[in-house]
Amino acid sequence: MGPGEKATAKERENAYQLGRLIAREGWVLLSGGRNAGVMDAANKGAKASGGLTVGILPSDNFEAVSEAVDIAIATDMGNARNNINVLSCRAIVACGMGLGTASEVALALKAGKSVILFTDSQESIKFFTNLAPKQVYLADNPETVIEIAKEILSKSV
């Protein structure tokens, strides 16, 4: 999960590298599916490493789908599709932070899921760790995200 149009170059690069590593683990990458920001970069990284990608779209507009999405699911639900995103994942990563990403993190935490915050936003880190300290993990690079995700996945099986 991460910002779309407002994603920084660093967030897009982190997402690309994370997508590559997710694919190398043999995991499916699920994102918001659009051809913007973190979701586009993560999908492209996963495809570059032979991964399978799923995009949960906010609309029924397939023209806005990332070219690196294998399975696009149209919802025509706008931001309400964020709940589908988090409930469909066993490990949730927030790569960067924006309003939509914050809503996904909050929905995941409310559902009792663990979330990996991969962001420089100290305000977001403080906010979410105060809300759910036992569910929030912090990562400062893509490799650490994968290590934490493996730990989360080993507990959820």
N, C-alpha and C positions, 0 to 999 in steps of 0.2 A: 504494500500500500504506500502511496506517496503522492506528492503534488503533481498536478497536470501541467498546465501552461506556465505556472509560476515556479516550476522546479529550477533549481540552479544548475549550472554546469557540473558542479561537484556532485550534486544529488543524482543527476543523470548518469554520470560516470560510475558512481557507487552502485546504482541500480543495474547498470550493464554488467559490471563485474559480479554482482550478486546473482543475476540471472544465469550467467555462465556457470557459477559454482552450484546453483540449484540443479541445473541440468546435469552436471557431472555427477551429482549424487543420485541421479535417476528419479528425482522428484518432479512432479507436475507443477508448473508455475501458474498460479491464478492471479489475475490482476483486474483492474478496471477496464482493460482491453482497448482503450482509445489510443490514437496515434499522437500522444502528447506526454511529455515529461517522463516521470519515473516509470509509469506503466509501459510506455513505448520502449524505453531503454532496457528495462528488465526483460521484456519479451524478446527484444533483439539479441540480448546477451544469451538468453536461454536457447534461442534458435541457432546462434553461432556455435553452440556446443551440442547441438542435436537434441535439444529438449522438447517436450510437449508443453504447449501454452494454451491456457483457457482465459478468455476475456469476458467478464460480466459487464455488459454495456448498460449505461444509464438510459439509453433511448432505443429506438428501433432503426437508427441510422447506421447502416453498415458501411457507409462511406468514411466514417470517422474511426474505423477499426484499424489498429496497428497492423501493418503488413506481416508482422511476425506472430500474429495470433493464429493458432491452428483451429481452435473451436471458439467461435464467438456466440455468446448467448445474449440475445436482445431482451431487455426487460421492460422498456418504456416506463420505468419506475423512478427515473431521476436519481436523487441521492438516496432514496429508500433502498436501492440496490446494494448499498454499503453493508446492510445486514446480511444479504446473501453472500457477499464477499467473505466476511469474517466467519460466518457459520459454516461455510464450505471448506475452510482451511483447518488443518491440524496445527499449523504454526503460522503466526501472523507477524510480519515484519513491517514496521513503519520506517521507510527509507525517506528521510526528510519529514517535513511537517507542514501542513496547510489545514484549512478548515475541513475539507473532506476527509483527510487523513486523521485528524483529531476525532471526527465522528466515528470512523472505523475503529480506532483504538478504544474509544469509550464503549462502543457496542461490543467489542471483543471482551473487554474487561467485565462488562455487565453480564456477559454470557459465561463468565468463569474461565475464559481462555487466557493463556499466557501470551504476552506481546513482547517482541524484541524491538526496542527503540534504537534505531540507527540514525541518529540526528544530532546536529550540533546545537539545537534549540534547548538551552538550559531551562527556559521557562516551561517548555513541554515536559522535559525530563522531571523537573521538580513537581509539576502538577500531577502527572500520571503516577509517579512513584509514591507520592503522598496519598493518592486515592487507593492504590492497590499495590503496596510494596512487595507482596509475595507473588504477584503475577507479572511484574514488569522486570525485564532484563535489559541491560545496556550493552551496546556494541559500538566500537569505534572503527571497525573495518569489516569488509565482507567475509573474511575468513572466520572472524569471531562470531558473526551472525550464524554461520553454518554450524560451528561448534555448539552454540547455545541451542539452535534448532534441533540438533541431534539429541541433546539432553532433554529438551521438551518432549520430543517425539518418543524417546525411550520411556518416559513417564506416562504417556497417554495410551500406550499399547496394552 
